[in-house]
């Protein structure tokens, strides 16, 4: 898979960006945080922090997933109309 930041940001800038992220639950900063696989809007140290934060994140996560799903359906409809 091609790097979406290729030619836009150098590796040092990406490393600095990664260091500004913090765990949504415990607020620890690390380059090794992992994002929520459903909505990709929150970052976590690991499964325990994600599980602890889920009650607060649930509504946002599901809302974001609904928007992404609707956008995908809309794009598909528009592309189908354009190709007809």
N, C-alpha and C positions, 0 to 999 in steps of 0.2 A: 504494500500500500504506500503510495507516495506521501511524503511529508507535506502537510497543508501549509506549513510555515516556511517551506523552502524558498529562499530568496526574499522573504518578508522579515524574518527575525533570525539573528544569528544564534548559535548555541549558547553563548554567554547570556544573551537576553532571555532566552528560554529558561536557563538555569536560575536567573534572578527572579523570573516570574514564578517558577516553581517554589522558590523559597518564600514568596509572599503568601502562599496558600497556607491555610490553617485548618485543622480538624474542626468540623462544624459542632462537634460535641465537646471535646476537651480543650480546644483552641491551641493544641501543639502545632508548631511549624516544622515542616519536614519536606524534603524533595520526594519522599516515598509515599505520599498520601495517595489514596485511591478514591476515585469518584463513585458516586451512586450510579450503578449500572442502568438504572431505569431512566432517570432524567438527566444525569450528568451535571447537575447544578451544585451539588454539595460534595465536599471532600472529607475523607475520614482516615484515621490512623489504621483502622482495621474493622473487622466484623463487630467486635464488642462496642466500639464507639458508634458505629452505624445503627446497631440494634438499640442502643440506649437513646439515640437521637430520633429514632423512627416515629414515636408519638408526635413530636413537633414537626417533623419533615413530611409526614404522610400526606397531608392536604396539599401542600405545595407540589410534591412529587406527582401526585395523581393529576393535579391541574395542569402541570407542565406536559405530562404524557398525553392528556386529552388535547391540548393545543397542538402538539407535534403530530398527533394522529389526524386531527382535523386538517392541518396544513398539508399533510401527505395526501389525503383524500382530495382536497381542493386542487393540489398540483396535478394529480392523476387525471382529474376531470378536465382541467385546462389543457393538459398535454394531449388528451384524447380528442378534444375539440379541435385543437390546432392541427392534428394530423389527419383530420377527416376532410 
